[in-house]
């Protein structure tokens, strides 16, 4: 797998930049971090759960994660392929020209 690096251009001084709460329909939810890895002229968007409901802990984990990626890079995850069940639900496309 290739190694990707961050390309952060933070102009927003918000301490919660790159963080969001995924409630999953509940009143309280866990914080997630979203970032983009750049590799070989390409990029891949990554979202990962931080497993905490605390904004202070989420900020600390995000800062540690970004410092590690800046230092060592991160393996770029493979794109998830559709499961057999999902493939069955995909529409069939026909490119036949009408007569």
C-alpha positions as CSV (number, residue, x, y, z in Angstrom):
1,X,0.0,0.0,0.0
2,X,1.3,3.5,-0.7
3,X,2.0,6.0,2.0
4,X,0.0,9.2,2.1
5,X,0.7,12.5,3.7
6,X,-1.6,15.4,4.9
7,X,-1.9,18.6,3.0
8,X,-3.5,20.8,5.6
9,X,-4.4,24.3,4.7
10,X,-6.1,25.5,7.9
11,X,-7.2,29.1,7.6
12,X,-10.0,28.6,10.1
13,X,-8.8,29.1,13.6
14,X,-11.5,26.8,15.0
15,X,-10.0,24.3,17.5
16,X,-12.5,21.6,16.2
17,X,-11.5,21.9,12.6
18,X,-11.6,18.4,10.9
19,X,-13.8,17.1,13.7
20,X,-17.5,16.2,13.6
21,X,-20.0,14.4,15.8
22,X,-21.7,11.3,14.3
23,X,-24.9,10.9,16.3
24,X,-26.3,7.9,14.5
25,X,-29.7,9.2,15.3
26,X,-29.0,9.5,19.0
27,X,-28.8,12.6,21.1
28,X,-25.2,12.0,21.9
29,X,-22.5,10.7,19.5
30,X,-18.8,10.1,19.1
31,X,-16.4,12.5,17.6
32,X,-14.9,11.6,14.2
33,X,-12.0,13.1,12.3
34,X,-12.0,13.7,8.5
35,X,-8.9,14.3,6.5
36,X,-7.3,13.8,3.1
37,X,-4.2,11.8,2.4
38,X,-2.2,12.7,-0.7
39,X,-0.1,10.1,-2.5
40,X,1.4,9.7,-5.9
41,X,-0.5,12.6,-7.5
42,X,-3.8,11.2,-6.1
43,X,-5.8,11.7,-2.9
44,X,-8.0,9.7,-0.6
45,X,-10.5,11.1,1.9
46,X,-10.4,9.3,5.3
47,X,-12.9,9.4,8.1
48,X,-12.3,7.6,11.4
49,X,-14.0,7.4,14.7
50,X,-12.1,8.8,17.7
51,X,-14.3,6.8,20.0
52,X,-14.9,9.7,22.4
53,X,-17.8,12.0,23.3
54,X,-15.4,14.5,24.8
55,X,-14.4,17.4,22.6
56,X,-11.1,17.9,24.5
57,X,-10.2,14.3,24.1
58,X,-11.1,14.4,20.4
59,X,-8.9,17.5,19.8
60,X,-6.0,15.8,21.6
61,X,-6.4,12.6,19.6
62,X,-6.7,14.5,16.3
63,X,-3.5,16.5,17.1
64,X,-1.6,13.3,17.9
65,X,-2.9,11.6,14.8
66,X,-1.9,14.5,12.5
67,X,1.5,14.8,14.1
68,X,2.2,11.1,13.5
69,X,1.0,11.3,9.9
70,X,3.2,14.3,9.3
71,X,6.2,12.5,10.7
72,X,5.7,9.0,9.3
73,X,2.9,9.1,6.7
74,X,0.0,6.7,6.8
75,X,-0.8,3.7,4.7
76,X,-3.5,4.6,2.2
77,X,-6.5,2.4,2.8
78,X,-7.8,0.3,-0.2
79,X,-11.1,1.4,-1.5
80,X,-13.9,-0.7,-0.2
81,X,-15.4,-2.9,-2.8
82,X,-19.1,-3.6,-2.9
83,X,-20.2,-6.7,-1.1
84,X,-22.1,-9.3,-3.2
85,X,-25.3,-8.0,-1.6
86,X,-24.5,-4.4,-2.6
87,X,-23.5,-5.5,-6.1
88,X,-26.9,-7.1,-6.6
89,X,-28.5,-3.8,-5.8
90,X,-26.4,-1.8,-8.3
91,X,-28.4,-0.8,-11.4
92,X,-27.6,-2.4,-14.7
93,X,-26.6,0.1,-17.3
94,X,-27.3,-0.4,-20.9
95,X,-25.4,1.6,-23.5
96,X,-27.3,0.1,-26.5
97,X,-28.4,2.7,-29.0
98,X,-32.1,2.8,-29.6
99,X,-33.3,1.6,-33.0
